[in-house]
């Protein structure tokens, strides 16, 4: 099992990735969402020149907000600062697009995007379409080290739907899932990824990476999930999951996918959203407030023990380790933590001391 530290992308918080490096985390992830955070590649550049061991990458870069050649070029530039220590996480843009009132990239376009990025990072000349023009493109001046693709840059794809999972199998070197999937769901996802690989005659190797995004709170003896400390240290991640559930429900009108652990608060949460100050047609300007960074005070009442157990690794060290071993047995290779920015240092230190050191 590998351990990842993801940080809310604040330009000053590259220092948290230095901390993660010193604490023994394997990967440092920097998310990409242009309307709520700093630029992910600027943060990665600062982290790259101030660390020596930890592998660094996007968690995840958003396909619809940058054309494929730019994304490939940006991560290859970071690789010039930290050769052999860089990976590229890519996603369709749930939050980055939703906060502008727009939809994530569709599966067919995302698959094509992955093909182009994969080819460019492999040093190939690829066919690329922009608008109504299609041309062959490749990186020039590689010998001048403007960018560095001499060492492999793994492509890890954020995928949950069937189309994205098959595209991951076709072009990805790994997959990161949204939130904390149970072992059975991990196996189902891996089957779809394998199907996608076989569709293009590809055989996935044993080093295909699988990561799950969550957060963690290491409980003290007898500590309850209702404690102020617990809610402070995981509330922003739980709230972000609720935002995600609400967006899906609003799009589909189907609430069958709402997790059982939040059924008891779901109607109250929907009523709360309905009364937000922003007009309904502009609600995207408010619904994602605090996303994975801080907990909006009005949403604190929704961080219930059941919601925490649904999405967060919360428990005493032995309990967390047991859950991780079950996930690893099902095929998970990494757990990635995204704590709220005001508590990130404490969460990462506690987890390293009580879980990573004992795993």
N, C-alpha and C positions, 0 to 999 in steps of 0.2 A: 504494500500500500504506500502510495506517495501522498504527500500533504502539501496543499496549496494555500497561499494567502492571497486574497483578493482585496484591493483597497478601493474605497470610494475615490474617484479620480480628482483629487485636489492637487494643484501644482506643487504645493509645499509637502505633500504627504509621500513623496518618493522616499522619505526617511523611514517610513513604515516598511518598505521593501528591504532596506538595509537591516532593519530589525529582524524581519523574517529570515533574511540570509543568515544572520548571526544565531537565530534560534533553531536553525536546522530545517526550515521548510524547503521543500524541493522546488516549488514553482511559485513565482510571483505574477499575479494576474492583474491587469489594469483595464477596466471597462471603458467603453466608448459610447457616450451619449451627449451630443453636442449642446443640447438645450439646458442641461442640468449640471454638467461637470466641466472640469478643465480638459484639455486635449490629451488623449491617451498616449500619443507618441512622444509628446513633450515630457510627460512624466516618465515614460519608459527610458528616454534618453538620459535623464538625470539619474535614474536608478542604475542604468547600465554602466555608467562611469563611476558609480560609487559602490558597486558590489563586485564580487569576484567568483562566487560559486553558484548562487541560485539562478535557475533558468527563468527568463522573463518573457512575457508576451501579453497579447491583448485578450481581454476576457469579457466580452468579445468585440472585435471590430465589426462595424455595422456595414453590411453590403450596400444598402440603398443610398447611403450618404457619401460614398466615395466610389468612383469607378474602379474596376478590378485592377488595372495597371497601377493606379495610385496606391491602392492597398498593398499590392505586392512590393512596390518601391519603398513604401514607408517602413514595413517590417524589415526589409532588406537593408535599409539605412541603419536601423537599430542593430542589426546583425554586424554591421561594420564596427560598431562600438563594443559589442560583446559576442564575438564569433563563437559559434557552437553553443551559445546559451540562450537562444531565442526560439520562440514558437509563435504561431499565428492562430488565434482563436477567431472564428468567423461566425456571424449569425445574421438572421434576416431582419432584425431590428424591432423587437417587440417594444421596448421602452423608447428608444431613440426616435422611432417613427410615431408611436402613439402620442408622445408629448407634443407633437406637431399636428395631431388630429389626423394622421395618415396611417395607412396600413403597412405592415411589414412586406418585404419582398416575397413574391409568390414562388412556389417550389421550382417551377420550370426555369425561371430566370435565375434563381439562386444556384441551381445545378450548373448552369452555364457559367456563372460567376466563379464558382469553385473550379471549373475546368480551366479557365483562363489563369487564375491565380496559381493553381497547381503547376501549370505548364511554365509560367514565367519564373517561378521560384526554382524550377528544375533546370533553368537555363535553356529552355526550348523556345523556338519561334512558333507562335500560336496565332490562330485565326481569331480576330477580335471584332465584334460589331458594336458600333456606337451610333445610335439613331438609325439612319438608313444606309450607313456605310460600313463595309466589312473590309478589313485589311489584315495582313500578316504583321505581327509586331514581335519585337524581342528587345531585351536590354542591351544597350551599347556601353562602351567604355568600361567594361568590367575589370579590365586590368588596372584602371586608375583608382579602384576601390571607393568610388562614390557610394556604392552599395556592396554588399558581400553575400553572394549565394554559393560560395565554395563549399560550405558545410550545409547539410540538410536543415531546412526550417520546417519542422513538423506543422501540418495543417490540422487543427482540431476544430471540429464543427459543432456549434450549438444546434442540436436537432432533437425534436420530440415527435413531430408528425411523420407519417409514413413516407411522404415524398422526400423530406429533408433527410430522413434516416437512410433511405436508399442512396441518395446523392452522397452522403457521408461515406458509405461503403465504396462508392465509385471513385471518389477523389480525395477523401480524407485519410489522415493518419491517426485519427482519434475522434472522440466525441465527448462533449460536455453536456450534461443534462440540466434542465431547469429544476432546481430544488432537490429534494431528497427522495429519490425513487425507491420503492420497496424492491427486494431482490427479484420477485417475479416479473416486475415491469422491466428491470434491467435486462433480464434474459430475453424478453420479448423484443426489446429495442435492438439488442445485439443480433437477433435472428433477422430483423429487417435490414440491418447494416450489412450482414453477410449476404443477403439476397441481392442488395444493390451492387456489391462487389462481383458476385457471380454473373450478374447481368451483362457486365462488360468484360468478362473473362479474367477478372482480377482475383487473386487469392490473398486474403488478409493474413498478415504475418502475426506471430505470437506477441509482437510488441505493439500491436494496435492499442492505443490508449483510451481509457474510459475514465471520465471524471464527473463528479456530481457537485453542484453548487448548493451550499447550505450555509449555516453558521452553527456555532456551538456555544454552549454554556456549561462549564464544569461545575456541578453542584457540590456544595459542602455537605457533610453528614447531616441528614435530616432536613436539608433546605428544600423549600417548596417552589413550584413553578410560579406561584403567585408573588414571590418576593420582588421587591422593588429592583434589586440588583439584576435579577434574571430578566425582567421586562426591559430594563435599560439596555442590557447587553444583546438582546435578540429582537427587540420589538420592531426595528426598522425592516428587518428581513421578513418577518411575519406580515407586516403591513404591506410590503411590496407584493407578497404572494396574494394577498386579498385584492390588491389593485389588479393583478393579473387575472384573477378569477372573475372580477367584475367586468373587465374588458372582454373576456371570452363570452361571458353571459350576455353582455350588451350586443355583441356581434351576432350570436347564434339564437338568443332567446331561450336556450336550453340550459337548465340548471342541474342536469343529471351528473355533470362532472365535478360539481362542488364537493370537496372532500367531506366525509362524514364528520370529521373533527371540527368543522366550522359551520355545520348545518344549524346549530343552535343560535348562532349569531348572524346568520346570513341575511335574514330579513331586516334586522336592525341595521346592519351595515348598508344594505341597499337604501333604506330610508335615510340614513345619514348622508349618503352620496346625493340622493335626490334633493336634499335641502342645502347643498353647497351654494356658496355665494355666486359662483360663475354660472351663467346661463347654460342650459342643457347642451346647446350646440357648441359651446366652448368649454365643456367640462374637462376636456383633456388638459386644460391649462392648470387644473387644480388636483385632479385625481391622483397624479403621480408625485405630489409634493412629498419631499423627504425620501424619495425612492432609495432604499438600501443605504441611506446616509444618516438619517436621523428620524426619530419618531415624532410625528405631529401630535401634540398633546390631545387633541380631540379624538384621535384614533387609539389612544392607550387602552380604552375599555374593551377593544376588540382583541387584545393580546391575552387570550385566555389560555389556561393550561392545555386544553384540547388543541387549540391552534398551534401552540408551541410544539407539542408532540407531533403534529402533522408535518411540520417543515424544518424543525431544528434538532440538532444533536444535543439534547439536554439530558443530563444525568450525572451521577457520580462516575468517576473515571472507569471503573470496571464495567459499568453499563454501556458507556459510549464505546469502549473497546470491543465489547461483545457485538454491538450493532455493526461496527465497522468490519469485524471479521466475517459476519454473515454476508455483508454486502460484497466483500472481497471474494468470498467463495462463489457468489453469483456472477462475478465478472467485473466488479468495480476495481479500478486501479488507483484512483485518487479521490480524496475528499477535499474540496476547496471551500474555504471559509471566507465569507464577506460580512464582517461585523460592522456595526454603526461606527462612524468616524470618530465620535467622541469617546468611544470605549474600545477602539480597535487594538491599541497597544496592550491593554489588560487581557482582552479575549485571546489574542495571539500568544501572549506569554503564558497564560493559564493552560491553554491547550497544549502548548509545547512541553510544559513541565509535567502535566498530569496525564497526558495521552500519548503524545509522540514519543516521549522518553521511555514509556512503558510498553509501547506497542510491539 
